[in-house]
Amino acid sequence: MRWLDAHASARPVADVVDARVAWLTGQSSWTHSALSPAQHAVLDALAVDGWTPVRVGFPWTDRAVAPYRAAPLVVASARNAVQWAAARPVTAFTRETARHLQALLDRTRQDLLLLCGSTGARMAAAAAPLVVVPDGLHVHVVGLGPVGALPPPGGVWTVHAVRGSADPLSRWGFRGHVDVDVPGGHLAAATSPAAIAAVRRLVGRPRSSGPSAPPTADVAVAHPAGDPGRDGPSAQRGRGDARPRGAS
């Protein structure tokens, strides 16, 4: 995939830290991987718990950093569909996904939290068999409106899924266990306050967290307030309380 080939010689943005959180989604733009304001808000909330946020999306390189510009929904959807189809075992796209994911793993000492929105679930599942998790590292995967299988749980991998109550795309594409239903559709639910609360409850604080101040980000990217845009799995914030699966 040509846009990903351009990152072959780019530098990873991640420094070596104890605990890190990063978004893994399909990309709505072929020229940048800037996160939407809503995605930054999720990282802000998790940073309070001790997670060091990566302030740019997949493939998490210096070449991916740029000012945020929302892609038209139709264009973004088409590009994500192309990446979803390419996220299969033994494809070049999956090999490159694994290579960039390995860089995150190698630069995280204790806990890595991957927020796998929509297409990102299938990307993570395809890449997982190709990476080597360093000794002492635990990988926490949370699918947010996942479309496609998530990596199988077990060993150093902990896997959860959060889905919007009005998300037919995820219901079609993900047949695994859903831990929490939150209000909203495919776009709005993934970054809603209810989804943030669900992630914090499911994953908890990293092992390295303590009473110290929140950590600084791997990359400081200015993100304007206002329209959260459509990059990644979410465009707007939903409202309401999360409901664990099986709750009445």
C-alpha positions in Angstrom: 0.0 0.0 0.0 1.7 3.2 -1.3 0.9 5.5 1.6 2.4 3.1 4.1 5.5 2.5 1.9 6.3 6.2 2.5 6.8 5.4 6.2 9.5 2.7 5.5 12.4 5.1 6.5 10.4 7.3 8.9 11.4 7.5 12.6 9.0 6.1 15.3 7.7 8.9 17.5 7.6 6.8 20.6 10.3 7.1 23.2 11.0 4.4 25.8 8.4 4.5 28.6 6.9 2.2 31.1 3.3 2.5 30.0 1.9 3.8 26.7 -1.5 4.2 25.0 -1.9 4.4 21.3 -4.8 4.5 18.7 -4.7 1.8 16.1 -7.2 2.5 13.3 -7.4 2.5 9.6 -6.3 5.8 8.2 -8.8 8.3 6.6 -6.0 10.2 4.8 -3.1 9.0 2.7 -0.9 11.9 3.7 -1.1 12.1 7.5 -2.3 10.2 10.6 -3.4 13.2 12.7 -5.8 12.2 15.5 -9.2 14.0 15.8 -9.9 16.2 18.8 -12.2 13.5 20.1 -9.4 10.9 19.9 -7.1 13.2 21.8 -9.7 13.6 24.5 -9.7 9.9 25.0 -5.9 10.0 25.4 -6.1 12.9 27.8 -8.4 10.9 30.1 -6.1 7.9 30.1 -3.0 10.1 30.7 -4.5 11.0 34.0 -4.3 7.3 34.9 -0.6 7.1 34.1 -0.6 6.1 30.4 1.8 8.0 28.1 -0.2 8.9 25.0 1.1 8.6 21.4 -0.3 11.8 19.9 -0.5 10.5 16.3 -2.2 7.6 14.7 -0.8 4.5 13.0 1.9 4.0 11.8 3.1 6.2 14.7 6.0 7.9 12.8 7.3 11.4 12.4 6.1 11.4 8.8 2.6 10.8 10.1 2.5 14.1 12.1 0.6 16.9 10.5 -2.2 19.4 11.5 -5.5 17.7 11.7 -7.9 17.9 8.8 -11.1 16.0 8.7 -11.6 13.8 5.6 -15.1 13.6 4.0 -17.0 10.7 5.4 -17.4 8.9 2.1 -13.7 9.2 1.3 -12.7 8.1 4.8 -15.0 5.1 4.6 -13.7 4.0 1.3 -10.1 4.2 2.4 -10.8 2.3 5.6 -12.5 -0.4 3.6 -9.4 -0.8 1.5 -7.2 -1.2 4.6 -9.8 -3.6 6.1 -9.6 -5.8 3.1 -5.7 -5.7 3.1 -5.5 -6.6 6.8 -5.1 -10.4 6.2 -2.4 -12.8 7.0 0.7 -12.8 4.8 -0.1 -9.5 3.0 2.5 -6.8 2.6 0.1 -4.4 4.5 0.0 -6.8 7.5 3.8 -7.2 7.5 4.2 -3.5 7.6 1.5 -3.2 10.3 3.5 -5.7 12.4 6.7 -3.9 11.8 5.4 -0.6 13.1 3.6 -2.3 16.0 6.9 -4.0 16.9 8.5 -0.6 17.3 5.8 0.3 19.9 6.3 -2.9 21.7 10.1 -2.5 21.8 9.8 1.0 23.3 7.3 0.1 26.1 8.6 -1.6 29.2 5.6 -2.7 31.1 2.1 -2.0 29.7 1.0 -1.1 26.2 -2.7 -0.2 25.7 -3.9 -0.3 22.1 -7.2 1.4 21.3 -8.3 -0.5 18.2 -11.1 1.4 16.5 -13.1 -0.1 13.7 -10.7 -1.4 11.1 -7.9 -1.4 13.7 -9.3 -4.5 15.3 -8.7 -6.6 12.1 -5.3 -4.9 11.7 -4.2 -5.9 15.2 -5.5 -9.5 14.8 -3.6 -10.0 11.6 -0.4 -8.5 12.9 -0.3 -10.1 16.3 1.2 -13.5 15.2 4.1 -11.6 13.6 5.3 -9.6 16.6 7.4 -10.6 19.5 6.3 -9.2 22.9 9.4 -8.3 25.0 9.8 -9.9 28.4 7.9 -8.1 31.1 5.5 -6.3 28.7 1.7 -6.8 28.9 -0.4 -5.8 25.9 -3.9 -4.5 26.6 -6.2 -4.4 23.5 -9.6 -2.7 23.6 -11.7 -2.9 20.5 -13.9 0.2 20.1 -16.6 -0.6 17.6 -14.4 -3.4 16.2 -15.0 -4.5 12.7 -13.2 -7.9 12.4 -11.7 -10.2 14.9 -9.5 -9.0 17.7 -6.2 -10.8 18.7 -7.0 -13.9 20.8 -6.6 -13.3 24.5 -4.1 -15.2 26.6 -0.6 -15.0 27.9 0.5 -11.4 27.9 -2.4 -10.3 25.8 -5.6 -9.0 27.5 -8.5 -8.3 25.1 -11.7 -6.4 25.6 -14.4 -5.0 23.3 -16.7 -2.0 23.7 -19.5 -1.3 21.2 -22.1 1.2 20.6 -25.7 0.2 21.1 -26.6 1.4 17.6 -23.6 0.1 15.7 -24.7 -2.3 12.9 -21.3 -2.3 11.2 -19.6 -3.6 14.3 -22.4 -6.1 14.9 -21.9 -7.4 11.4 -18.1 -7.4 11.5 -17.3 -8.6 15.1 -18.7 -11.8 16.4 -16.7 -12.0 19.6 -17.5 -11.2 23.2 -18.5 -7.6 23.9 -17.7 -6.5 27.4 -19.6 -3.2 27.5 -22.4 -1.6 25.4 -22.3 2.2 25.3 -24.8 4.6 23.8 -24.3 5.7 20.2 -23.5 4.5 16.7 -20.3 3.4 15.0 -18.7 6.9 14.9 -19.9 8.6 18.0 -19.7 5.7 20.5 -15.9 5.0 20.3 -14.9 8.3 21.8 -17.9 9.0 24.0 -17.6 9.7 27.7 -19.2 6.3 28.3 -16.6 4.6 26.2 -13.8 6.4 28.0 -15.2 5.3 31.3 -15.6 1.7 30.1 -11.9 1.6 28.9 -10.7 3.0 32.2 -12.8 0.4 34.2 -11.8 -2.6 32.0 -8.0 -1.8 31.8 -7.3 0.1 35.0 -4.1 1.9 35.7 -0.8 0.7 34.4 1.6 -1.0 36.8 4.0 1.9 36.8 1.3 4.5 37.8 1.6 6.3 41.1 0.8 9.6 42.7 3.0 11.5 40.3 1.8 14.0 37.8 0.4 12.7 34.4 3.1 11.8 31.9 4.0 13.9 28.9 3.0 12.7 25.5 5.4 11.1 23.0 4.4 13.7 20.5 2.9 17.1 21.3 0.5 18.0 18.5 -1.8 21.0 18.8 -5.4 20.0 18.3 -8.1 22.6 18.0 -11.3 22.4 20.0 -14.6 22.1 18.2 -15.6 19.7 15.5 -13.9 16.4 16.3 -13.9 15.3 12.7 -14.1 11.9 11.2 -10.5 10.4 11.2 -10.3 7.2 13.1 -13.3 5.4 14.4 -15.2 8.3 15.8 -16.6 11.7 14.8 -18.7 12.8 17.7 -19.2 12.2 21.3 -22.1 10.2 22.6 -23.9 10.6 25.9 -25.2 8.3 28.5 -23.9 5.6 30.8 -22.0 2.5 29.7 -23.8 -0.8 30.3 -21.8 -4.0 30.9 -22.9 -7.0 28.9 -25.5 -9.0 30.8 -26.7 -6.0 32.9 -30.4 -5.4 33.1 
